């Protein structure tokens, strides 16, 4: 079975695992998903991730992060640019997620980066998703 939007599946698995208070979640690996996990780790939305090789493409295991009260650090995830409707943003029109408390993730000529890095590099690109 082919999947039409693997990034939406990645975000949905994380969202569902957070709502179920799971410690970790496994998703099929790809270079794009690995880079997204790296950004989530750098922005302190997840604790860690690791790539587990198998006979196919490998699995990406994300260790989710919770605060002292047991609430997930990821309050929301939203897929913005979809296969049926791509959304591109110039550097002047980059979105601010929750007045800077969240992160917009973009695919640019400089790679997969956050909105703050894109502003520093003065580059726009495809608006993949937002996390807060």
N, C-alpha and C positions, 0 to 999 in steps of 0.2 A: 504494500500500500504506500503510495507516495503522499507526501505531506505538502500542502500548498504554501504554508507559512510556518517554517520551523522556529522563527523568532517569537511569534505569538505563542507557540506551544511551550517554548522555553520560559517565557514570562508567566504563562498560565500555571505551569508546574510549580514555579516559585511562589506565586500567589496562593495556590491551593495548599502547599506545604506550610506556608506561614499561618494560614487560617486554621490548619489542623495542628499547629504547634509542633511540627516535626523538627528534629534536630538537623537533618540533612535531606537533600533531595538529589536524585540522579536524573540526568538528561543526556540524550545522545550528543556526542561531542562534535564540534566543528571549529574551525579557526575563528569564525565570527562569534560564536557562543563563548569560546575561551576568552576572547578580548572583552566581551560584555561582562563576564564573570570577573575579569581582572579589574575593570572599572568599578564594579560593585564592591569589590574588596577594597580598592583604594579610597573609595568614598565612604567606607565603613558601613555599608548596608549588609554585608555578609562577613563572617569571620574568616573563612578560607575556602579554597576550592582545590581539587586535584583531578588530574586526568588519569583515569583507570583504563589501560589498554585492554581490548578484547579482540576477537577474531574479525570484527567488522570495523566500525569507525571509532570505537572507544566510548567510554561514558565519562561525563563530567559530573563529579560529586561536589555539591556546594554545601558547606556547613553554614546554616542560617544563624543569624545573630538576634538575640533578644535582650531587652533591658532588665533591670532588677525586678520589676513588677511582672515580668513574663510576657510583655507585649513585644511583638516583632518590630525590629528597626525599620523594616520596609512597610510603610503604611499603605502605599499604592504603587501600582505599575500600570502604565498605559502604552499600548502599541500605537504609534502615530502614523507612520508611513506604512501602508499595506501594499501587498502585491497588486491589488486592483486600483489603488489610488496612492501614488507616490507623493510625498510632501517634501519639498526642498525649501531651504531657508538661507537667505544671504546673511552675512555677518551683522548687518544693521538690524535685521528682523529676528535674530535668535531669541527664542522664548526664555523667560525667567520662570522657573517652576517654583511655586509657593514662595515667591519673593526671595529666592536664593536658598531656601531650605531643601529643595529638591534638585535633581540633576536631569538635564536633557542630554541624551546620547545621540551623537551625529556620526554619519559616515562621510568623511571628507577626503580630499586628495592626500591629506597628511595621515590618514588612517582613521580608526574608530576612536573618537575623543569626546570629552564632555563639552558642554556649552561654554564653560569658563575658559577651557583651553582653546576653544575655537575663537573666542574673543581676543585672547592674547596673541594667537597666530594670525588673526584677521582673515579667517577662512570660513566659508559656509559649506553646506552640504545637505545630504538627505537626513531628515529628522526621524531617527529610528524609533526611539521610545523615550518616555519620561518616567523617573522614579522619585518617590518622595517618602 
